Amino acid sequence: MTNNVGQLNNEGRGILIVLSGPSGVGKGTVCAQLRKCAEDLVYSVSATTRSPRQGEVDGVNYFFKTKEQFQSMIAGDELLEWAEYVGNYYGTPRDFVERTLSSGKDIILEIEVQGALKVRQKFPEGIFIFLLPPSLNELQNRITTRGTESEETIRSRMNVAVEELALLEHYDYAIVNDEVQKACERVQAILTAEHCKRERVSPKIQKWLEEVADNVVSFDR
């Protein structure tokens, strides 16, 4: 059978993946591994008012802004989320995310839980993944083995982690980070499944139907 109807593919708007979870769960490690095995996945670049460190490049590591520029972005609703930490602002520029998605590329945002909930309010069509530890004991072990936290800080982080686990209901998926490679494979599987959802394929099918109606496509049997 031959016809002039276009082939079905996954072209179209990209997908925003938001990956978050408690401190120490391994978000950064999982994203670093994803950079190696998912080359087509774009990583969201944050804006910040802190000064560039040696080797950092504007637009690659961060979008470096003055405080006046950042406050203007806040006032103009140009950020999906933002926070102030140790005297500097950090946030996710909406424009970078939108341009990436419009180009058909998927983008991943690695962020803390509270930031993820802010993104969900402004960008509910995103796919939100909660990264879980195998157990709370393992999470405490991971924080402890960093060797950079005091006992009081560890207790504080664990208390916050328990509070954040209660927010799991606001996420679409949960992945246990027992092994980094397996966690990456699960993220990629979710992304593949999301691209195959009916509502993402329907616009292409509708286009086919319009071509048939407008051009009276003939089929050879």
C-alpha positions in Angstrom: 0.0 0.0 0.0 1.4 3.4 -0.9 0.2 6.9 0.0 1.4 10.4 0.6 0.5 10.6 4.3 3.5 11.5 6.5 5.3 9.0 8.6 4.4 8.8 12.4 7.3 10.0 14.5 8.0 11.8 17.8 8.6 15.2 16.3 6.9 18.1 18.0 7.2 19.8 21.4 9.7 18.4 23.8 9.0 17.3 27.4 10.1 18.9 30.6 11.4 16.4 33.2 11.7 17.7 36.7 13.9 15.5 38.9 13.9 16.2 42.7 14.2 14.5 46.0 15.7 14.8 49.5 19.2 16.1 49.9 21.7 13.3 49.7 19.5 11.0 47.5 21.9 11.3 44.6 20.1 13.7 42.2 23.4 15.2 40.9 25.0 11.8 40.4 22.0 10.5 38.5 21.9 13.6 36.3 25.7 13.3 35.7 25.2 9.7 34.4 22.3 10.8 32.3 24.6 13.3 30.5 26.6 10.3 29.4 23.8 7.9 28.3 21.1 10.4 27.1 23.0 12.8 24.8 19.8 14.3 23.3 18.5 15.4 26.8 19.1 19.1 27.4 19.9 20.2 31.0 18.2 23.3 32.3 20.6 26.2 32.9 19.9 28.2 36.0 20.3 32.0 36.5 22.3 33.3 39.4 23.6 36.5 40.8 26.8 35.0 42.3 30.0 35.7 40.5 31.4 33.1 38.0 33.9 30.7 39.4 37.1 29.9 37.4 36.2 28.0 34.3 32.5 28.7 34.4 30.9 29.9 31.2 27.9 32.2 30.9 25.0 30.3 29.3 26.6 26.9 30.0 27.1 26.6 33.7 24.7 29.5 34.6 23.2 32.6 33.2 25.1 35.1 35.3 22.9 38.2 36.2 23.2 41.3 38.4 20.8 41.5 41.3 18.9 44.3 39.4 18.6 42.0 36.3 17.4 39.1 38.5 14.9 41.2 40.3 13.6 42.4 37.0 13.1 38.8 35.9 11.2 38.1 39.1 8.9 41.1 38.5 8.3 40.1 34.9 7.4 36.5 35.9 10.3 35.2 33.8 11.3 32.5 36.2 9.6 29.1 36.8 11.0 29.2 40.4 13.6 31.1 42.3 15.2 31.3 45.8 17.7 33.3 47.7 20.6 31.4 49.2 23.6 32.9 51.1 23.0 36.4 49.7 22.6 35.3 46.1 19.6 34.6 43.9 19.1 31.3 41.9 16.3 30.5 39.6 15.1 28.7 36.5 14.5 31.0 33.4 11.2 30.2 31.7 12.5 31.4 28.3 15.3 28.9 28.1 12.9 26.1 29.0 10.3 27.2 26.5 12.7 27.7 23.7 14.2 24.2 24.3 10.8 22.5 24.3 9.6 24.4 21.2 12.6 23.2 19.3 11.4 19.6 20.0 14.1 18.8 22.5 13.5 17.3 26.0 14.9 19.1 29.0 15.6 18.0 32.5 15.6 20.2 35.6 17.4 18.9 38.7 16.0 20.8 41.7 15.1 20.6 45.4 11.6 19.6 46.4 10.2 23.0 47.3 11.5 24.4 44.0 9.8 21.5 42.1 6.5 22.3 43.7 6.8 26.0 42.5 7.6 24.8 39.0 4.5 22.5 39.1 2.3 25.5 39.8 3.6 27.4 36.7 4.3 24.4 34.5 1.8 21.7 35.3 2.4 19.9 32.0 5.9 18.9 33.1 6.7 15.4 34.2 7.7 15.3 37.9 9.9 12.5 39.2 10.7 12.0 42.9 14.0 10.3 43.5 13.9 8.0 46.5 16.6 6.4 48.6 16.4 2.6 49.2 15.7 3.4 52.8 15.9 6.3 55.3 18.9 4.5 56.9 20.7 4.4 53.6 19.9 8.1 53.0 21.5 8.9 56.4 24.5 6.8 55.5 25.0 8.7 52.2 24.8 12.1 54.0 27.1 10.9 56.7 29.8 9.5 54.3 30.1 12.9 52.7 32.2 13.8 55.7 31.1 17.5 55.4 28.1 17.6 57.7 28.0 18.0 61.5 25.8 15.6 63.5 23.3 18.4 64.1 23.2 19.2 60.3 22.6 15.5 59.5 19.7 15.4 61.9 18.2 18.5 60.4 18.6 17.1 56.9 16.9 13.9 57.9 14.0 15.7 59.5 13.6 17.8 56.3 13.8 14.5 54.2 10.9 13.0 56.2 8.8 16.1 55.5 9.6 16.0 51.8 8.7 12.3 51.5 5.2 13.4 52.5 5.0 15.5 49.4 5.3 12.5 47.1 1.7 12.8 46.1 2.5 15.9 44.0 4.7 13.9 41.7 3.9 11.7 38.7 6.6 9.0 39.2 8.9 7.7 42.0 12.2 6.1 41.3 14.3 4.4 43.9 18.0 5.2 43.4 19.4 1.9 44.5 21.9 1.8 41.6 22.7 4.9 39.6 22.6 3.2 36.2 19.3 1.5 36.9 17.9 4.9 38.1 19.0 6.5 34.8 17.4 3.7 32.8 14.1 4.2 34.7 14.2 7.9 33.9 14.7 7.1 30.2 11.9 4.6 30.3 9.5 7.2 31.7 10.5 9.7 29.0 10.0 7.1 26.2 6.5 6.2 27.7 5.6 9.8 27.9 6.4 10.4 24.2 4.1 7.4 23.4 1.1 8.8 25.2 -2.0 9.1 23.1 -2.4 12.8 23.7 1.1 13.4 22.3 0.5 11.4 19.2 -3.0 12.6 18.5 -2.0 15.9 16.8 -0.1 14.0 14.2 -3.0 11.7 13.6 -5.3 14.7 13.3 -3.0 16.1 10.7 -3.3 12.9 8.7 -7.0 13.1 8.8 -6.9 16.7 7.6 -4.6 15.7 4.7 -7.1 13.0 3.7 -10.1 15.4 3.9 -8.3 18.3 2.1 -6.4 16.4 -0.6 -8.5 13.3 -1.2 -5.5 10.9 -0.6 -5.8 7.8 -2.7 -4.5 4.4 -1.5 -3.2 1.5 -3.7 -4.4 -1.8 -2.4 
